[in-house]
Amino acid sequence: MALPRGTSADETLLCFMTGRFSCRVFRGDPRSPKTIRRILHIAQRTPSWRAPEPWQVGIVIGRGLDRLRATQTSMTREVVPPFRTGLQRF
C-alpha cells in the first residue's frame, strides 16, 4: 500500500488500521522463500499488546506439512462434535 508523500502519521496509522483484515481461508499453493522472508521481516515489527515474550515462528513444508495437516485434522475431528444439520463432517 503506497501512501502519498507528506501523509501525516495519524493518516498513515488510520490507513493501515482500516485496511487490516483477518483471513480464515488459506490457499494451498506454496509461497516462495523470498515471500516467506518478507512476511517474517514485516512480522518482526508488528506490535503486540502486553506481550513481552518474543514470538516463536515455525515454518513447515513438504512431508512435514502433510503430517501436520493430517494431525490437526485428526485432532479436530476428535474434539469437534458432528454438525446437527445431517451434513457430513469435513
C-alpha positions in Angstrom: 0.0 0.0 0.0 1.6 3.2 -1.1 0.7 6.4 0.7 1.2 9.8 -0.9 4.3 11.7 0.2 3.5 14.1 3.0 0.8 11.9 4.6 0.6 12.6 8.3 1.4 10.0 10.9 -2.2 9.8 12.1 -3.5 9.4 8.5 -0.9 6.7 7.9 -2.0 4.8 11.0 -5.7 5.2 10.1 -5.0 3.9 6.6 -3.2 0.8 8.0 -5.7 0.1 10.7 -8.8 0.3 8.4 -7.0 -1.7 5.7 -6.4 -4.6 8.1 -8.3 -7.8 7.7 -8.5 -11.3 9.2 -8.1 -14.2 6.8 -9.8 -17.5 7.6 -9.3 -19.3 4.3 -5.9 -20.1 3.0 -4.6 -21.0 -0.4 -2.9 -24.4 -0.8 -0.2 -23.3 -3.3 3.3 -22.8 -1.7 4.8 -19.4 -1.1 8.3 -18.7 -2.3 11.2 -18.5 0.2 11.5 -14.8 -0.8 7.8 -14.2 0.1 8.2 -16.0 3.4 11.3 -14.0 4.3 9.4 -10.7 3.5 6.4 -11.8 5.7 8.7 -12.6 8.6 10.6 -9.3 8.2 7.4 -7.4 8.4 6.0 -9.5 11.3 9.1 -8.7 13.4 7.9 -5.1 13.6 4.3 -6.0 14.5 3.2 -4.5 17.8 1.8 -6.9 20.4 -0.2 -5.5 23.3 1.1 -6.7 26.7 3.1 -9.5 25.2 6.8 -9.0 26.3 7.8 -12.5 25.2 9.4 -12.9 21.8 7.5 -14.6 19.0 8.4 -18.1 18.1 7.8 -19.0 14.4 7.9 -22.4 12.8 7.9 -22.9 9.1 6.7 -26.3 7.9 7.0 -27.5 4.3 6.8 -30.7 2.3 6.1 -34.0 4.1 6.3 -32.3 7.5 3.4 -30.0 6.4 1.4 -33.0 5.2 1.9 -34.7 8.6 0.9 -31.5 10.5 -2.3 -31.2 8.4 -3.2 -34.8 9.0 -2.6 -34.5 12.7 -4.6 -31.3 13.0 -7.5 -32.7 11.0 -7.5 -35.9 13.2 -7.4 -33.9 16.4 -10.1 -31.5 15.2 -12.4 -34.5 14.3 -11.9 -35.9 17.8 -13.0 -32.7 19.7 -15.5 -31.1 17.3 -19.0 -32.5 17.6 -20.7 -33.6 14.4 -22.9 -31.0 12.7 -26.5 -31.3 13.7 -27.7 -30.5 10.1 -27.1 -34.0 8.9 -24.3 -32.9 6.6 -21.2 -34.9 6.6 -18.3 -33.7 8.7 -15.3 -32.4 6.8 
